[in-house]
Amino acid sequence: MSLKTKVNTLTASFKEAVDKYKKDKAALQESKMYSADYKTSEIAQLDTALNTLVADSNAMLQTIFQESIDEIKSNKAGGSDFESKLSNALTFINALGDRLTDETAFALVQPFFGDYQTMHRLSMVLAGKQGIPATMLAVSGYDNAIKLLQNIRTKYRGMFNSFRNDAGMLGLVTNQYLMTEIDAYEAYIARLHEYLSASADDAEKVVANHQTFNLGLGESADNTSAVTVGGNSEPNQGV
């Protein structure tokens, strides 16, 4: 199930529960059958249940994003000669030093594109080297995806608080913004996978055209000071 589908499913379930809360609360308020004290007690229970729903939904949204991050980190490549190939690649990289070209670097690291931990390690090894932008775009691709998810997760950590006021309109607008950012993330992942599908033999072509291969990194990849939607404040009673 895609990230967008998971979030849409959670949001739909939340909206359904909030709609029921509103109907039940309105029915109690309008009823002529119950005393004022009984209504107050029952509405307080509904508000408590809603507070729990909001907190649980916010937590579940965080879990969904963390699962996507963990999924990226779980990407592994193998083979009996994997470690020897990595050792040889690192040896060549170190031996070439400043003479390392983008084409050579790309060809050396290409066998490890399916392994997150190795790509992360290679991005650190190659960091600071000049003249290898196509290679860095590849080896840092998964880390950039994780940054996108982390920033979206932080920005929307209190999203379900936003459904409480203005008849829930703020929540609907906030959800639309979140979906836009998830669409951008999933487009980035699709482009990244296409970029990483290049073979070592394609190194020259990839290097020559990498600038036109726009991975579509949005602000979220770099903007760690994004405004948090909903905040961390405790939700108020009532919607």
Secondary structure, DSSP 8 states (H G I E B T S, - for coil): --HHHHHHHHHHHHHHHHHHHHHHHHHHHH-SSS-HHHHHHHHHHHHHHHHHHHHHHHHHHHHHHHHHHHHHHT-----TTHHHHHHHHHHHHHHHGGG--HHHHHHHHGGGTT-HHHHHHHHHHHTT-SS-HHHHHHHTHHHHHHHHHHHHHHHTTTGGGGGSSGGGHHHHHHHHHHHHHHHHHHHHHHHHHHHHT--GGGHHHHHHHGGGS-----GGGT-TT---SS-SS---S--
